[in-house]
């Protein structure tokens, strides 16, 4: 559940600063479920948190690349 919250917060404002921890926490939870240390009932939420954290990180990475690209294009105008 914590990984899903981190992924949503990352989507709204923090990007990879909470997206990467969301994926890590979810990965640890999925590993605990696989080893029988945690209840299998949380598997779906852990998968949502894992893929959500990865998606948030990738989306924010693409947005930063576009931001830098458009900034370079805007500053390369002729005077």
N, CA, C and O of each residue as an XYZ file, in Angstrom:
316
protein
N       0.819     -1.188      0.000
C       0.000      0.000      0.000
C       0.869      1.260      0.000
O       0.528      2.256     -0.639
N       1.979      1.210      0.712
C       2.871      2.366      0.761
C       3.438      2.650     -0.627
O       3.610      3.810     -1.004
N       3.726      1.601     -1.382
C       4.282      1.800     -2.720
C       3.281      2.491     -3.638
O       3.675      3.302     -4.477
N       2.000      2.185     -3.495
C       0.976      2.839     -4.313
C       0.878      4.312     -3.942
O       0.757      5.166     -4.821
N       0.930      4.615     -2.657
C       0.886      6.009     -2.211
C       2.093      6.771     -2.744
O       1.953      7.897     -3.221
N       3.273      6.169     -2.669
C       4.473      6.820     -3.198
C       4.366      7.049     -4.705
O       4.793      8.091     -5.203
N       3.803      6.088     -5.432
C       3.654      6.240     -6.878
C       2.688      7.371     -7.213
O       2.942      8.143     -8.137
N       1.589      7.478     -6.478
C       0.616      8.548     -6.733
C       1.221      9.904     -6.399
O       1.038     10.863     -7.149
N       1.934      9.996     -5.289
C       2.596     11.255     -4.931
C       3.631     11.618     -5.995
O       3.782     12.788     -6.346
N       4.335     10.625     -6.499
C       5.305     10.871     -7.564
C       4.646     11.371     -8.831
O       5.190     12.233     -9.521
N       3.488     10.838     -9.137
C       2.767     11.280    -10.326
C       2.304     12.718    -10.176
O       2.318     13.478    -11.144
N       1.899     13.095     -8.985
C       1.362     14.431     -8.765
C       2.432     15.505     -8.640
O       2.250     16.617     -9.136
N       3.557     15.186     -7.979
C       4.495     16.287     -7.759
C       5.970     15.906     -7.699
O       6.808     16.703     -8.121
N       6.319     14.758     -7.209
C       7.718     14.501     -6.874
C       8.492     13.680     -7.894
O       9.716     13.592     -7.802
N       7.820     13.085     -8.854
C       8.486     12.329     -9.903
C       9.341     11.191     -9.392
O       8.881     10.376     -8.593
N      10.586     11.129     -9.849
C      11.448     10.006     -9.487
C      11.862      9.983     -8.013
O      12.345      8.961     -7.526
N      11.680     11.093     -7.303
C      12.055     11.111     -5.889
C      11.160     10.206     -5.053
O      11.572      9.746     -3.988
N       9.945      9.946     -5.519
C       9.086      8.970     -4.851
C       8.755      7.796     -5.763
O       8.310      6.755     -5.281
N       8.959      7.937     -7.060
C       8.688      6.838     -7.987
C       9.660      5.685     -7.816
O       9.258      4.521     -7.822
N      10.928      6.000     -7.666
C      11.944      4.958     -7.480
C      11.755      4.235     -6.137
O      11.787      3.004     -6.108
N      11.558      4.964     -5.022
C      11.276      4.241     -3.776
C       9.994      3.406     -3.836
O       9.916      2.353     -3.205
N       8.994      3.862     -4.585
C       7.764      3.073     -4.737
C       8.072      1.734     -5.388
O       7.578      0.697     -4.944
N       8.878      1.750     -6.429
C       9.236      0.506     -7.113
C      10.071     -0.397     -6.201
O       9.899     -1.615     -6.213
N      10.966      0.189     -5.418
C      11.812     -0.607     -4.520
C      10.977     -1.253     -3.417
O      11.128     -2.442     -3.140
N      10.098     -0.474     -2.789
C       9.250     -1.011     -1.720
C       8.348     -2.112     -2.263
O       8.167     -3.146     -1.620
N       7.786     -1.891     -3.443
C       6.917     -2.904     -4.047
C       7.709     -4.160     -4.396
O       7.215     -5.273     -4.215
N       8.924     -3.995     -4.891
C       9.772     -5.150     -5.224
C      10.068     -5.971     -3.970
O      10.017     -7.200     -4.004
N      10.374     -5.298     -2.877
C      10.633     -5.998     -1.617
C       9.386     -6.741     -1.137
O       9.483     -7.858     -0.629
N       8.225     -6.124     -1.295
C       6.981     -6.777     -0.886
C       6.676     -7.987     -1.765
O       6.258     -9.028     -1.259
N       6.880     -7.862     -3.063
C       6.661     -9.004     -3.958
C       7.618    -10.146     -3.631
O       7.242    -11.316     -3.701
N       8.848     -9.806     -3.275
C       9.816    -10.833     -2.882
C       9.391    -11.518     -1.581
O       9.530    -12.733     -1.441
N       8.870    -10.730     -0.628
C       8.397    -11.306      0.634
C       7.188    -12.211      0.404
O       7.052    -13.241      1.063
N       6.316    -11.835     -0.521
C       5.159    -12.676     -0.847
C       5.626    -13.974     -1.487
O       5.112    -15.048     -1.177
N       6.605    -13.870     -2.384
C       7.119    -15.063     -3.064
C       7.782    -16.029     -2.082
O       7.685    -17.246     -2.245
N       8.448    -15.496     -1.072
C       9.133    -16.333     -0.083
C       8.221    -16.788      1.051
O       8.662    -17.517      1.939
N       6.956    -16.369      1.034
C       6.003    -16.781      2.056
C       6.072    -15.992      3.345
O       5.483    -16.402      4.345
N       6.779    -14.867      3.351
C       6.910    -14.050      4.555
C       5.783    -13.037      4.698
O       5.605    -12.448      5.763
N       5.019    -12.834      3.623
C       3.937    -11.863      3.631
C       2.699    -12.487      3.006
O       2.788    -13.454      2.248
N       1.559    -11.927      3.331
C       0.290    -12.464      2.834
C       0.143    -12.223      1.331
O       0.446    -11.132      0.850
N      -0.314    -13.222      0.594
C      -0.510    -13.056     -0.850
C      -1.635    -12.090     -1.214
O      -1.788    -11.736     -2.383
N      -2.415    -11.663     -0.236
C      -3.526    -10.756     -0.541
C      -3.038     -9.377     -0.985
O      -3.795     -8.642     -1.619
N      -1.807     -9.010     -0.672
C      -1.273     -7.710     -1.064
C      -0.508     -7.719     -2.373
O       0.121     -6.724     -2.735
N      -0.557     -8.843     -3.088
C       0.232     -8.960     -4.316
C      -0.215     -7.966     -5.384
O       0.620     -7.361     -6.056
N      -1.520     -7.793     -5.545
C      -2.025     -6.876     -6.573
C      -1.592     -5.443     -6.288
O      -1.164     -4.729     -7.196
N      -1.703     -5.021     -5.034
C      -1.294     -3.658     -4.681
C       0.209     -3.471     -4.868
O       0.655     -2.405     -5.294
N       0.983     -4.494     -4.555
C       2.431     -4.405     -4.746
C       2.770     -4.301     -6.227
O       3.669     -3.549     -6.602
N       2.065     -5.043     -7.071
C       2.304     -4.952     -8.514
C       1.914     -3.580     -9.047
O       2.619     -3.012     -9.882
N       0.794     -3.046     -8.568
C       0.382     -1.698     -8.984
C       1.432     -0.673     -8.557
O       1.785      0.211     -9.337
N       1.929     -0.783     -7.332
C       2.962      0.134     -6.853
C       4.252      0.010     -7.633
O       4.904      1.013     -7.923
N       4.630     -1.224     -7.980
C       5.863     -1.444     -8.738
C       5.772     -0.813    -10.121
O       6.620     -0.005    -10.501
N       4.744     -1.185    -10.866
C       4.620     -0.653    -12.225
C       4.280      0.829    -12.227
O       4.681      1.556    -13.136
N       3.545      1.281    -11.221
C       3.264      2.710    -11.107
C       4.524      3.511    -10.845
O       4.720      4.574    -11.435
N       5.380      3.012     -9.967
C       6.645      3.701     -9.684
C       7.544      3.775    -10.899
O       8.176      4.801    -11.151
N       7.602      2.686    -11.656
C       8.402      2.687    -12.884
C       7.812      3.654    -13.903
O       8.542      4.416    -14.536
N       6.491      3.623    -14.062
C       5.833      4.504    -15.035
C       6.039      5.971    -14.680
O       6.318      6.791    -15.555
N       5.903      6.304    -13.405
C       6.095      7.690    -12.964
C       7.518      8.150    -13.252
O       7.725      9.268    -13.723
N       8.486      7.310    -12.976
C       9.885      7.662    -13.213
C      10.154      7.869    -14.698
O      10.833      8.822    -15.079
N       9.630      6.990    -15.531
C       9.833      7.109    -16.981
C       9.135      8.357    -17.520
O       9.714      9.096    -18.317
N       7.900      8.594    -17.091
C       7.153      9.766    -17.567
C       7.876     11.053    -17.193
O       8.024     11.945    -18.028
N       8.325     11.155    -15.955
C       9.029     12.374    -15.544
C      10.379     12.510    -16.244
O      10.817     13.626    -16.525
N      11.041     11.397    -16.526
C      12.287     11.455    -17.295
C      12.054     11.993    -18.698
O      12.821     12.825    -19.183
N      10.999     11.521    -19.347
C      10.662     12.008    -20.690
C      10.312     13.490    -20.644
O      10.729     14.253    -21.516
N       9.550     13.904    -19.635
C       9.188     15.318    -19.524
C      10.413     16.203    -19.309
O      10.478     17.306    -19.851
N      11.389     15.733    -18.522
C      12.604     16.518    -18.318
C      13.424     16.633    -19.603
O      13.988     17.688    -19.893
N      13.486     15.547    -20.370
C      14.205     15.596    -21.649
C      13.524     16.587    -22.585
O      14.197     17.381    -23.242
N      12.197     16.547    -22.650
C      11.472     17.502    -23.496
C      11.677     18.935    -23.013
O      11.842     19.846    -23.824
N      11.666     19.134    -21.704
C      11.893     20.456    -21.131
C      13.261     20.999    -21.544
O      13.375     22.152    -21.960
N      14.288     20.173    -21.429
C      15.631     20.601    -21.822
C      15.729     20.822    -23.325
O      16.370     21.774    -23.771
N      15.101     19.955    -24.106
C      15.132     20.087    -25.558
C      14.476     21.384    -26.009
O      15.036     22.118    -26.823
N      13.287     21.665    -25.480
C      12.605     22.902    -25.865
C      13.345     24.134    -25.357
O      13.321     25.180    -26.006
N      13.996     24.023    -24.212
C      14.806     25.131    -23.716
C      15.982     25.429    -24.628
O      16.299     26.591    -24.880
N      16.636     24.373    -25.127
C      17.751     24.570    -26.060
C      17.256     25.128    -27.391
O      17.908     25.983    -27.990
N      16.113     24.648    -27.848
C      15.572     25.159    -29.111
C      15.170     26.623    -28.992
O      15.358     27.397    -29.931
N      14.621     27.005    -27.851
C      14.205     28.391    -27.660
C      15.407     29.324    -27.573
O      15.341     30.461    -28.041
N      16.491     28.863    -26.986
C      17.662     29.724    -26.844
C      18.511     29.757    -28.112
O      19.412     30.589    -28.227
N      18.241     28.874    -29.058
C      19.031     28.830    -30.287
C      18.445     29.716    -31.377
O      18.889     29.658    -32.524
N      17.460     30.531    -31.038
C      16.842     31.402    -32.033
C      17.809     32.468    -32.524
O      18.734     32.854    -31.809
N      17.592     32.939    -33.741
C      18.471     33.973    -34.305
C      18.056     35.347    -33.785
O      16.878     35.605    -33.536
N      19.042     36.214    -33.628
C      18.792     37.555    -33.114
C      19.031     38.565    -34.179
O      18.873     39.763    -33.941
